[in-house]
Amino acid sequence: MSSIDDYLKKAQSLGAKIVLEKMGVDKLGHYARIVDSEGNVIGLWETIKS
């Protein structure tokens, strides 16, 4: 997978819920947060390639 969007879609297909939608962090990257089917909160990060 190559982007945070791909990982979010895959996680949702496996039962995770997005608790913080993808957001930009300055010009550094993108961040999102999910909660998996067992209640674990996981942060996802994608660095913007320059």
N, C-alpha and C positions, 0 to 999 in steps of 0.2 A: 504494500500500500504506500501511496506517496503523499497523502495529505491528511490533515486532521479531519476533514470532511469524510474521507473514506473510513477512518477509524470510528467516527461517530455513527455512521450508518451501520457498520459492522456490529458495534456494541449494541445498538438498538435492536438489531435483528436477533441478538442473543439474549435479549431481555433487560438490558440496561436502560436507564432513564436519564435524559439530559437534565441536569439541575442548574447549569450555568451555560447558556448558549455560547458559541464561539464568539470571541471578542478580540479585537486588535489590542496589542500592547505596544504603544508608541510605534516605532518602525522596526521593532525587534522580532515580533512573531504574533502568533495567535494562541489563545488559551481557551479551554472549555473544561467543564467538570461534569462527570457522570456518577451515578450510583448504580452498582451492579445488583444482580438478583439476590445477593446475600446482604445487601445494605452497606457495602464498602464504597466509600467516596474516593474517586480516582480523578486526578487532574491530568489533562492532556496538553502537550505543548508542541507547537510547530514553529521552528525558526524560519524567518523570512530569509531566503537566499539572496545575497546581493552580488 
